[in-house]
């Protein structure tokens, strides 16, 4: 198992390097790092910054210079805020990690239970109902659903009952002066997590149901039934466990995309996470934030894929021999 994990890590390193170079070239071709300075039309300032950033060198040399700074912790200075880019990204990463953790935790539990139940009760009324609801969940636009949640679970109860504060908050993850895991944090977390998980549960439950049905129709399940193994044991210990491998793969891949894909959720609930940081930087052409941001997200994708590979090997020992 250790040898398999090390081999996967060694294979992931070149992928990160190639991805970072492609991202660097794409951003350099799209954005001008000195765009704002050129508006001042001061040749001396432009010349000085060109020399400092190494823009007078070839693209591979620029990439190596930037990569060296990234690896040593020098991620540059934001042209939008003038702040340290490394501090900005790390600060934005923490709220996003919280949303991803709670969203995936609840989505996996709910989707797993729904997929098992739907597969066991295939073509029943409950199965058809969950299938229809999953299609609705997949089709729901996140921005619309988030606004509906705010209206019906936060604004409307406060107006109807004349409360001083709504039952659930919809701005940030903490109220002013609050921190840590407490009731205030939970009241802030409920709405964005629901907005995040509704689509995940809908898609994962469909995938999990299909995987569970394949497991239930397999030879080893029929053999277990012929031997008189109790039905609950067949479902939980044989079918459910063997259907986890492809399910875990999908969860890990979707989790990787969430690192940079929470733009809508974070914008609706004013959460200063990675998605909102990307949107603000993109709108202002802040290339000094965009490059490290993209590399951090690329690393997150590779790490999540690595976790999926290792999890797959744990669930299916035959994978380690490939």
Secondary structure, 3 states (H helix, E strand, C coil): CHHHHHHHHHHHHHHHHHHHHHHHHHHHHHCCCCHHHHCCCCHHHHHHHHHHHCCCCCHHHHHHHHHHHHHCCCCCECCCCCCEHHHHHHHHHHHHHHHHHHHHHHHHHHHHHHHHHHHHCCCCHHHHHHHHHHHHHHHCCHHHHHHHHHHHHHHHHHHHHCCCCCCCCCCCCCCCCCCCCCHHHHHHHHHHHHHHHHHHHHHHHHHHHHHHHHHHCCHHHHHHHHCCCCHHHHHHHHHHHHHHHHHHHHHHHHHHHHCCCCHHHHHHCCCCCHHHHHHHHHHHCCHHHHHHHHHHHHHHHHHHHHHHHHHHHHHCHHHHHC
